[in-house]
Each structure stands twice: as structure tokens, then as C-alpha cells.
């Protein structure tokens, strides 16, 4: 609950007071207070209102204690009703239930920021991701990402950004970055890059919630609809994606009866309505690929020829090494694993992916299909060494052990 409420509370404070950094600090203190008090006293009737009021008190206390910030204190004092400063019950304001998460999302995608900074700041403020998780998503060191987030906050402040939904023209300019942010938040929830759990469902759920808000505000925008459909069709598989002990279950081995039929039906209907409307973008194409996977009752009936054609279109619309990686898998299923390996070889010189564990794991899978067990086992071990996800590491190590039982554990570092 606290992770879901955090961006809503931060949005409420930034809307009222404007200072991103100070508001974020106050929200963190309020969340800590809730984590300590609620288990003992129970969750308040309006949890968001409680957090907003406590965060506001922390904010006012902080500003008052710093004489160098006297002007900011005056501004906050003028903006805050005296009765609220005197200690009104923390959960007594129905207005505190206003959700400004979408406005906060667009603020984090301000034009003054570079696209990587927009995404990083939004993942931090709206998605609730830690700096290490964001750094892993961007494939950069954690210290680099921490500096990027700090600079992004400073840039928003220097630009004099106000907390309000942008006008139509500005909103259209920021929409691509907003969509990318939501896509990354969802992906981090569906397949966590760090930690001991394969998934972080609260992140996926929050990404879907925010994307629904965005789709509701732009119902005719095809790529926003495609993004929502992609999330729904992918998240539908999550119940079958892990075994009884949290272990990773690959798509080909999942019990498809465990897939969420409600999400599948909603996502399929949405992408079916969207594709004929106009120009097809990358989110729509990815949603179409997910729909083809999901409509197969068994892995053996998957229409790989259609999936290969869709990946070909996706590579033209949005060239990306990960797209090529997935097209190599589809190529292997249609033309044979040797053809897939030939396509993978073209990615070896791409610095963005050359040492990525997914490239190594895919190579291992295709080598396994060719019957080259020793080479496949070695590639699985190399992939296990490079992933930062504990469940993925266990899965890849187990694959290697199954192919080469005389040797255990990942290879020694180079």
C-alpha cells in the first residue's frame, strides 16, 4: 500500500508547495512514520490523507528550522491554512484523496530534462524504484544514476516548472517520454533486475494503473492504447511465471490454465480495436506479438511465422538490439536454431548488448536446440554470472547443470 500511495502523496505536496526535493524528503519521513505506527494502531480511514498531513507537518517543521530558507517558509505558511498547521487529525481531509500521479508524471518529463533524466526521475518519484534498480534498467553504474537523478531535480527547479497538467501541445511533446517511463516501470515489476524475487507485482500494478489514467485522458491515442494492451497481455501470464518456490518458469513451460483470462480478454480486445485505427507504432506491435503468444492454447500451436513477421515490422519501426534478439528466437523457431544463431552473431559487436545476460542465455538456448550441450552449458553459466536477478541466476545455473552435470556453479570471472 505504501509504495502505491507514495507518488500520490508526493504529487499532492509538490502541487501545493512546489519544491520537489523538500517535498520528497517530507514524504519519505511520513512513509517511515506510517511503517512504524500503522502496524500498532491500524491503517487510518483515509491513508493518503494521513500521509499528506504528516508529510506537510514534516515539511513545515523542516522549513521553519532552517533560517536560510525563510522565504520558502513564508510561501508555505501563506499557502497552508492555519487550522491545518495547528494539528487537524491526519486522516480527516476528503480532499486529500485527490490523485495527482499523472500530473506528477508529466512534471517529471519536463522538456528541460534530457530523455534519460526524465525517465530516471519518474522511475524514482512516481514508480518508487531505488537508484540501483533504475541504474540496472539503464545499464549504468549506480553512482552515475544517482547524479543523474539529482541533476534532474535541480533542472526541474531551475526551469521554474509549475505543478499542473501541461497544455495540449506540451502534453503531446512529453507523451513519448511518459510512455517509455511507464513501460520501464512495468518491465521492472514483471522481471525485477535486482533482488531475490523474480517479480515486483506492485510496480506492474502501478504502471498499469497510471497507463489506464493516461489512456482515459487520451482515449484516441493508438500507442497509449497499445502500451496498455501490452501490459495487460503480459501481466496476464504472471501467475504462471513462477513455481511454488519462486523459481522462474519460462513461457514455453508455463501452465497456461493459470494465466489471467480477464486480463487476456481485455488486452486482446483493446489491441484488436486499436490496430486498424491508423499508423502502427512499437507498443502496438509488441502487444500484437504478445496476443499471438497468448492465443495459443499450447506452446506447440504458437504461430511463430506471424510472430517473426511482426518482429520484422518492429525492427523497422523501432530498431533496437533487444528487438533483434527476440527476432533471432522467432527465426530459430521458423528456420531452425542455426539461422537464429547467425542473427545473434550480428549483436556481438553492439556494445549495448555484447555482454548482456539475455544475449548469452538466448545463445545457450539455441545451442541447446542444436544439441551442442557443452557449449550451451558454458553459455548458460556465463549468463548466470552476469544477471543481477537471483531467480534468473538460479534458473540459468540449473539449465547448465542439467546439460553438464559434471560441472557445477557459474564460471570464474574473466
Buried (B, 14 or more C-beta within 10 A) or exposed (E): EBBBBBBBBBBBBBBBBBBBEBBBBBBBBBBEBBEEBBEEEEEBEBBBBBBBBBBBBBBBEBBEEEEEBEEBBEBBEEEBEEEBEEEEEBBBBEEBEBBBBBBBBBBBBBEBBBEBBBBBBBBBBBBBBBBBBBBBBBEBEBEEBBEBBEBBBEBBBEEEBEBEBBEEEBBEEBBBBBBBBBBBBBBBBBBBBBBEEBBBEBBBBBBBBBBBBBBEEBEEBBBBBBBBBBBBBBBBBBBBBBBEEEEBBEEEEBEBEBBBEEBBEBBBEBBEEBBEEEEBBBBBBBBBBBBBBBEBEEEEEBEBEBBBBBBBBBBEBBEBBBBBBBBBBBBBBBBBBEBBBBBBEEBEEBEEBEEBBBBBBBBBBBBBBBEBBEBBBBBBBBBBBBBBBBBBBBBBBBBBBEBBEEEEEBEEEE
